[in-house]
């Protein structure tokens, strides 16, 4: 025992006698028990907590789901080690043992949480190291020596002190609030998505408003934690107002337009719309633009403001049924009743054409070389495309016309030669 004490004393550790080593051994035992408790709780309650998370929050935050067992294990270890450090007045060597274990547990917990919200690995480990040093310092003698040293490294600008301590505090606050905002947003988004009394547009609006509220709350909470006087932002807010009035006018306009679109429910995710040359179904309504996916798989990002100021065709605003017009021409020598019956049959047999409202056939004009008809067919899934329905009906009609001897007319011209009064048809 004396040999160990001499070795520690030679390296600057405050070891007085064997009693401190015995106390350190007891503290080490409590540390091992705390770590074992964390491991046991993580193994026992972790799977149940993971299942509850999937039920309440879903798989939106897959990083958190995969780390819940480790997060619970480190959290229980941190709580147990904190209790161990406070229930007894330990000696210096025992404080070092408990402080090292507590700092490591806090650092591991922070890394797991921050990686779970997809923070960069280097940032997560940087925060973990800072928390490790803070926890160790707090256990062996308080944070005052470290905070005083960090605060001494800096300079003053007016009445504001800019120091390394302020930088570290700002970094920790920003990272913690970022993680909290991400988790709260995921929980709120899942809760709103499960609400049965809201349609998709109302759900999206509620999610966006809740997200804005969470970010604003986190901002003011962070300001309060850092002790920043809001009156110092008076000049900044004036500059921001000018920036909004000039440079950010379009951005703010698109943001407000997006909220209005969601509030009046004129355009919802899943709607089939036509804006200018863009035709497709609405994938999502973002803060700046609406994502419209065409039948070619192209994704058009249309600014929200354009949808407020331009004419928009919404094929599924109040009713998802859309009528498709299919022009067909037959020769003048054709049995029109039979041809119309075959047109109606081709439309009825097409799988995407609705039975109610039933398809119809109209004779619309006597053309130059054909009797013009129009097949009117209704579909309820315009997001699947319109051209493919038209193609399917025309293919079926081609086969029916072939089977019944009905020809598709082609343009004909008659040329009259005056000499010899000879008439030639071409």
Order of alpha helices (4+ residues) and beta strands (2+ residues): alpha-alpha-alpha-alpha-alpha-alpha-alpha-beta-beta-alpha-alpha-alpha-alpha-beta-beta-beta-beta-alpha-beta-beta-alpha-beta-beta-alpha-beta-beta
